[in-house]
Amino acid sequence: MSSSPSTSNEPLAAPHLGEPYLLTPGPLTTAYEVKQAMLRDWGSWDADFRAMTKSLCEQLVALAGDTKGEFVCVPMQGSGSYCVEALLGTFIPRDGKVLVLANGAYGLRAAETMRYLGRAFTLIDKGDYMPPRGDEVGAALDADPDITHVIAIHCETSSGILNPVAEISEAVYARGRKLLVDSMSAFGAIDLDVNRIRYEAMVSSANKCIEGVPGFGFVIARKSELEKTKGNSHSLSLDVHAQWAAMVKTGQWRYTPPTHVVAAFLEALRIHADEGGVAARGARYTRNRDVMVAGMRELGFETLLKDRWLSPIIVTFFCPAHEKFDFDKFYDAMKAKGFIIYPGKLTVVDSFRVGCIGRMDEHVMRRVVEAAREALAEMGVDSAAPPAEAIAERAKLAA
């Protein structure tokens, strides 16, 4: 695969056996080689599989930019939300307090997780349109000396906002607090280099920007900080420290690992490296976004966000105001043409989302736009312009 896919004259291979493209923030469309890697069975205790786990962890720490041996990687079974709960339950002391930064569903889910954990937290909720900024974080920390940690969402995929984690990090550490990062939908395509952005731990997932399949996530943490977390966790199976300690001692996962998913992920990491790593993967996704957004705007669709905050991960569009537009029919028409889009997840207006990540490039995104054009025509929708009140609401809340 070319390290410069945006200049290729040939599209990436279509999904295997006529599968539709998944235009979602994960699970996503994977390479045939990733699927093929799952055809072999592995013994979770076997030396070969233990070597696979070791390689996986070493490659992920390298992707985070650590060259000094200060960070470790701990894979955790389960979905992204399982792994975020593991992160929060392990790294937040029982007498700690968290500042949760929210501007969409996943920040609010982190707050809900804290409620379930029974641990103190406070919330900055920016709504659907704007990111939390460093000065706001600094003011909140100055006002509450009991806050020990901040949790930030790297890319809030309910709206598509790419949050300014570097700016947030500076505000956090200027006040002697600690940052945790939910980079579930960004790590592998958006820079989170530990040499440039300070944090104690971050969490991501196999089935996002590295283009593996669902089944596990991983925490990349400062070793000195992880060592302090023993006994913090509320859960036997979601204890990141206990998982790490077991892996150090035995090389094995504490409980049955998703062996086939690990094998697929190692193949995905190989493809990621061959493409050119984080920078090249991010460049392809950015090109996907730019081509798709330009085409959709030509059809009359309007993005929820200003260009400044559009991530290269997923883009949210307002639903058209036209009386004949019906999202379910639009979804079905797009699926029939080979593209599965994502419903909106906003609190105020009707919307839908189009993902830019996965095994696809700008050639595919042009086909996405053409499919949307055809779907609108089939529905008798001659304008994709959003409701005036949606634009007014955006202007008010984004002011």
ZAMARKOL-638291 format. One record per residue (C-alpha): x, y, z. Coordinates in Angstrom, 3 decimals. Example, Ala and Ser with C-alpha at 12.3 -4.5 7.8 and 13.67 -1.06 7.14 Angstrom:
REM ZAMARKOL-638291
PT          u          v          w
PT     12.300     -4.500      7.800
PT     13.670     -1.060      7.140
//
This chain:
REM ZAMARKOL-638291
PT          u          v          w
PT      0.000      0.000      0.000
PT      1.319      3.413     -0.939
PT      2.463      5.744      1.831
PT      0.820      8.548     -0.167
PT     -2.652      7.186     -0.922
PT     -4.034     10.645     -1.633
PT     -2.024     10.757     -4.866
PT     -2.858      7.243     -6.017
PT     -4.787      6.754     -9.253
PT     -6.222      3.460     -8.054
PT     -8.688      3.019     -5.185
PT     -7.950      0.762     -2.271
PT     -9.384     -2.711     -2.649
PT    -13.111     -3.048     -2.120
PT    -14.369     -4.929      0.944
PT    -14.154     -8.696      0.621
PT    -17.054    -10.594     -0.952
PT    -19.144     -7.545     -1.710
PT    -19.388     -6.277      1.847
PT    -20.542     -2.660      2.206
PT    -18.082     -0.037      3.335
PT    -18.566      0.861      7.010
PT    -18.604      4.657      7.224
PT    -18.542      4.595     11.013
PT    -16.055      5.424     13.778
PT    -15.456      1.693     14.329
PT    -15.987     -1.150     13.724
PT    -14.770     -0.202     10.280
PT    -13.821     -1.652      6.927
PT    -10.680     -3.759      7.283
PT     -8.128     -5.071      4.812
PT     -8.532     -8.575      3.462
PT     -5.202     -9.491      5.052
PT     -6.557     -8.493      8.477
PT     -9.562    -10.770      8.014
PT     -7.356    -13.566      6.736
PT     -5.147    -13.376      9.835
PT     -8.065    -14.679     11.924
PT     -8.181    -18.064     10.157
PT     -5.696    -19.707     12.526
PT     -6.344    -20.786     16.113
PT     -3.893    -19.886     18.877
PT     -3.380    -21.195     22.408
PT     -3.500    -18.296     24.820
PT     -0.833    -19.853     27.055
PT      1.475    -20.881     24.211
PT      4.860    -19.220     23.762
PT      3.991    -18.138     20.220
PT      0.930    -16.245     21.399
PT      2.789    -14.731     24.332
PT      5.338    -13.440     21.817
PT      2.463    -11.938     19.808
PT      1.206    -10.097     22.864
PT      4.697     -8.805     23.641
PT      5.131     -7.555     20.073
PT      1.726     -5.876     20.111
PT      2.569     -3.973     23.291
PT      6.017     -2.932     22.099
PT      4.664     -1.619     18.788
PT      1.916      0.395     20.482
PT      4.334      2.015     22.923
PT      6.520      2.936     19.956
PT      3.500      4.493     18.204
PT      3.034      6.669     21.285
PT      6.579      7.956     20.794
PT      8.208      6.544     23.919
PT     11.911      5.841     23.400
PT     13.016      6.009     27.029
PT     11.154      3.022     28.448
PT      8.920      5.266     30.563
PT      5.614      3.905     29.229
PT      4.028      0.480     29.078
PT      1.061     -0.927     27.176
PT     -1.633     -3.030     28.820
PT     -4.186     -4.669     26.498
PT     -7.641     -5.213     28.000
PT    -10.399     -7.512     26.748
PT    -13.696     -5.901     25.758
PT    -15.158     -2.937     23.917
PT    -13.959      0.645     24.123
PT    -16.346      1.505     26.936
PT    -15.049     -1.451     28.977
PT    -11.539     -0.115     28.562
PT    -12.452      3.480     29.439
PT    -14.071      2.187     32.638
PT    -10.914      0.168     33.335
PT     -8.789      3.302     32.840
PT    -10.921      5.463     35.134
PT    -11.403      2.798     37.778
PT     -7.687      2.048     37.928
PT     -6.061      5.464     37.641
PT     -8.467      7.526     39.751
PT     -7.793      6.894     43.458
PT    -10.891      6.211     45.505
PT    -10.335      9.517     47.302
PT     -9.487     11.347     44.059
PT    -11.661     13.745     42.063
PT    -11.939     14.042     38.302
PT    -12.707     16.973     36.053
PT    -14.591     15.456     33.102
PT    -14.423     17.435     29.865
PT    -17.467     16.742     27.705
PT    -18.702     17.996     24.367
PT    -20.757     15.035     23.285
PT    -21.934     11.567     24.204
PT    -18.554     10.059     25.082
PT    -17.529     12.750     27.532
PT    -20.939     12.409     29.155
PT    -20.447      8.636     29.251
PT    -17.194      9.177     31.152
PT    -19.146     11.227     33.686
PT    -21.751      8.475     33.929
PT    -18.964      5.962     34.496
PT    -17.731      8.060     37.405
PT    -21.232      7.986     38.876
PT    -21.253      4.197     38.682
PT    -17.807      4.067     40.255
PT    -19.001      6.270     43.107
PT    -16.020      8.590     42.757
PT    -16.053     12.340     42.959
PT    -16.109     14.324     39.748
PT    -17.101     17.655     38.292
PT    -18.155     18.301     34.719
PT    -17.533     20.898     32.045
PT    -20.213     20.255     29.406
PT    -19.691     22.253     26.216
PT    -22.650     20.798     24.334
PT    -22.352     19.513     20.781
PT    -20.627     22.341     18.972
PT    -17.496     23.510     20.767
PT    -14.408     22.009     22.424
PT    -13.257     22.598     25.986
PT    -10.378     25.076     25.939
PT     -7.267     25.338     28.076
PT     -8.311     28.527     29.839
PT    -11.621     26.954     30.894
PT     -9.818     23.905     32.236
PT     -7.341     26.103     34.087
PT    -10.125     28.149     35.654
PT    -11.944     25.006     36.821
PT     -8.782     23.605     38.366
PT     -7.982     26.911     40.081
PT    -11.485     26.970     41.548
PT    -11.337     23.426     42.944
PT     -8.081     22.273     44.559
PT     -9.630     18.852     45.285
PT     -9.480     17.885     41.606
PT     -6.632     15.418     41.090
PT     -7.201     14.293     37.479
PT     -8.705     15.489     34.207
PT    -10.220     13.168     31.579
PT    -10.337     14.507     28.014
PT    -11.822     12.953     24.885
PT     -9.326     13.228     22.035
PT    -11.909     12.990     19.244
PT    -15.570     13.301     20.255
PT    -17.181     11.173     17.568
PT    -20.797     12.032     18.411
PT    -20.138     15.393     16.746
PT    -16.759     14.822     15.092
PT    -14.882     17.455     17.105
PT    -11.130     17.037     17.416
PT    -10.409     18.405     20.878
PT     -7.232     20.433     21.630
PT     -5.557     17.957     23.968
PT     -2.144     19.648     23.800
PT     -3.652     22.906     25.030
PT     -5.611     21.062     27.711
PT     -2.488     19.198     28.820
PT     -0.555     22.428     29.297
PT     -3.319     23.816     31.503
PT     -3.504     20.627     33.569
PT      0.203     20.257     34.286
PT      0.721     23.974     34.878
PT     -1.470     23.405     37.935
PT      0.124     20.175     39.093
PT     -2.742     17.863     38.131
PT     -2.770     14.738     35.965
PT     -4.308     14.124     32.535
PT     -5.960     10.967     31.223
PT     -6.894     10.820     27.524
PT     -9.653      8.840     25.842
PT     -8.103      8.530     22.375
PT    -10.448      5.732     21.391
PT    -11.135      7.077     17.896
PT     -7.944      9.022     17.228
PT     -4.843      7.078     18.291
PT     -2.957      5.796     15.275
PT     -4.007      8.662     13.007
PT     -3.775     11.781     15.204
PT     -0.540     12.674     16.975
PT     -0.458     11.799     20.668
PT      3.303     11.649     21.061
PT      4.332     11.493     24.714
PT      7.280     13.761     23.940
PT      4.972     16.574     22.819
PT      1.769     16.042     24.802
PT      2.045     15.117     28.459
PT     -0.420     12.651     29.983
PT     -0.303      9.838     32.501
PT     -2.330      7.320     30.521
PT     -4.418      7.027     27.385
PT     -6.865      4.420     26.149
PT     -7.746      3.304     22.653
PT     -9.178      0.323     20.802
PT     -8.169     -2.302     18.249
PT    -10.988     -1.469     15.836
PT    -10.359      2.208     15.212
PT     -7.556      4.028     13.387
PT     -5.176      1.075     13.343
PT     -7.934     -0.756     11.434
PT     -8.138     -3.988     13.382
PT    -11.330     -5.753     14.458
PT    -13.307     -5.421     17.721
PT    -12.379     -7.423     20.786
PT     -9.871     -5.538     22.913
PT     -8.599     -2.115     23.811
PT     -5.336     -0.983     25.336
PT     -4.024      1.442     27.909
PT     -0.666      3.115     27.337
PT      0.501      4.473     30.667
PT      3.466      6.038     32.365
PT      4.986      3.078     34.228
PT      5.706      5.114     37.372
PT      2.043      6.159     37.504
PT      0.689      2.677     36.836
PT      2.779      1.317     39.694
PT      0.865      3.603     42.088
PT     -2.568      2.278     41.111
PT     -2.532     -1.081     42.881
PT     -5.756     -1.522     44.834
PT     -7.606      1.368     43.181
PT     -9.841     -0.672     40.914
PT    -13.477     -1.377     41.688
PT    -13.426     -4.468     39.463
PT    -11.596     -7.779     39.293
PT    -11.619     -8.051     35.493
PT    -11.199     -4.320     34.714
PT     -8.122     -3.802     36.884
PT     -5.408     -2.469     34.567
PT     -2.716     -2.794     37.248
PT     -3.549     -6.435     37.907
PT     -3.575     -7.189     34.169
PT     -0.178     -5.538     33.775
PT      1.301     -7.326     36.801
PT      0.141    -10.685     35.441
PT      1.609     -9.961     32.029
PT      4.946     -8.926     33.529
PT      5.065    -12.137     35.559
PT      3.755    -14.671     33.019
PT      3.530    -12.983     29.614
PT     -0.128    -14.020     29.536
PT     -3.440    -12.204     29.767
PT     -5.115    -12.912     33.108
PT     -8.290    -14.209     31.470
PT     -9.033    -15.665     28.035
PT     -7.770    -13.213     25.403
PT     -9.386    -12.665     21.986
PT     -6.624    -14.596     20.239
PT     -7.909    -14.177     16.695
PT     -8.397    -10.443     17.248
PT     -4.799    -10.119     18.444
PT     -3.546    -11.906     15.325
PT     -5.635     -9.598     13.144
PT     -4.350     -6.548     14.999
PT     -0.722     -7.502     14.415
PT     -1.467     -7.656     10.695
PT     -3.195     -4.277     10.947
PT     -0.104     -2.864     12.670
PT      2.071     -4.196      9.837
PT     -0.135     -2.462      7.256
PT     -0.141      0.708      9.360
PT      3.674      0.755      9.397
PT      3.886      0.007      5.673
PT      1.565      2.927      4.952
PT      3.885      5.293      6.788
PT      2.637      5.266     10.372
PT      0.559      7.855     12.177
PT      1.323     10.742      9.824
PT      0.442      8.853      6.645
PT     -2.676      7.281      8.134
PT     -3.849     10.689      9.322
PT     -3.111     12.214      5.920
PT     -5.252      9.615      4.143
PT     -8.138     10.151      6.545
PT     -7.813     13.931      6.154
PT     -7.998     13.585      2.390
PT    -11.031     11.317      2.781
PT    -12.729     13.986      4.868
PT    -11.880     16.861      2.559
PT    -13.116     15.117     -0.585
PT    -16.283     13.865      1.073
PT    -17.178     17.150      2.794
PT    -16.637     19.163     -0.396
PT    -18.883     16.807     -2.336
PT    -21.631     16.718      0.279
PT    -21.630     20.503      0.507
PT    -22.087     20.662     -3.253
PT    -25.278     18.645     -2.713
PT    -26.440     21.213     -0.157
PT    -25.591     19.314      3.037
PT    -24.262     21.379      5.919
PT    -21.723     20.190      8.487
PT    -22.528     20.549     12.150
PT    -19.108     22.021     12.860
PT    -17.063     24.861     11.509
PT    -14.082     23.715      9.437
PT    -11.705     24.572     12.287
PT    -13.068     21.764     14.455
PT    -13.738     19.077     11.832
PT    -11.794     15.940     12.659
PT    -10.487     13.562      9.981
PT    -12.257     10.738     11.812
PT    -15.990     11.317     11.305
PT    -18.160     14.209     10.118
PT    -21.656     15.086     11.329
PT    -24.175     16.542      8.887
PT    -27.539     18.121      9.601
PT    -30.464     16.197      8.149
PT    -32.097     18.094      5.261
PT    -35.221     20.129      5.997
PT    -36.960     18.869      2.850
PT    -40.331     17.306      3.628
PT    -39.515     14.171      1.616
PT    -36.255     13.475      3.420
PT    -36.480     10.469      5.737
PT    -33.281      9.299      7.388
PT    -34.277      5.627      7.500
PT    -34.975      5.638      3.748
PT    -31.730      7.520      3.106
PT    -29.830      4.984      5.228
PT    -31.372      2.047      3.355
PT    -30.625      3.642     -0.018
PT    -27.000      4.268      0.933
PT    -26.646      0.698      2.202
PT    -28.082     -0.666     -1.048
PT    -25.366      1.278     -2.862
PT    -22.650     -0.240     -0.674
PT    -22.232      2.278      2.155
PT    -23.336      1.990      5.793
PT    -23.527      5.421      7.398
PT    -24.079      6.238     11.057
PT    -27.104      7.812     12.765
PT    -26.641     11.106     14.590
PT    -26.033     11.238     18.315
PT    -26.762     14.861     19.078
PT    -28.961     16.295     21.787
PT    -30.537     19.186     19.856
PT    -30.939     18.580     16.108
PT    -31.472     15.681     13.697
PT    -28.218     14.604     12.096
PT    -26.249     11.740     10.637
PT    -22.539     10.922     10.478
PT    -20.133      9.764      7.799
PT    -16.895      8.157      8.942
PT    -13.599      8.833      7.174
PT    -11.584      5.987      8.682
PT    -11.013      2.403      7.644
PT     -9.655      0.695      4.551
PT    -10.783      3.307      2.035
PT     -9.470      6.374      0.280
PT    -10.619      9.477     -1.613
PT    -11.815      7.408     -4.593
PT    -14.250      5.627     -2.299
PT    -15.374      8.921     -0.791
PT    -16.264     10.263     -4.235
PT    -18.473      7.214     -4.664
PT    -20.048      7.977     -1.288
PT    -21.006     11.445     -2.505
PT    -22.427     10.050     -5.733
PT    -24.446      7.494     -3.759
PT    -25.856     10.314     -1.610
PT    -26.764     12.255     -4.755
PT    -28.607      9.255     -6.162
PT    -30.361      8.535     -2.858
PT    -31.684     12.091     -2.622
PT    -32.957     11.897     -6.200
PT    -34.710      8.598     -5.519
PT    -36.456     10.182     -2.512
PT    -37.490     13.236     -4.496
PT    -35.343     15.543     -2.366
PT    -34.081     18.414     -4.500
PT    -32.374     20.299     -1.663
PT    -30.251     18.937      1.177
PT    -30.246     22.273      3.000
PT    -30.782     21.911      6.769
PT    -33.595     23.529      8.755
PT    -33.033     27.227      9.382
PT    -33.487     26.639     13.094
PT    -30.586     24.155     13.098
PT    -28.253     26.760     11.633
PT    -29.540     29.333     14.102
PT    -28.982     26.924     16.991
PT    -25.429     26.260     15.825
PT    -24.709     29.964     15.559
PT    -26.061     30.572     19.040
PT    -24.260     27.719     20.756
PT    -21.004     28.136     18.859
PT    -20.812     31.874     19.519
//
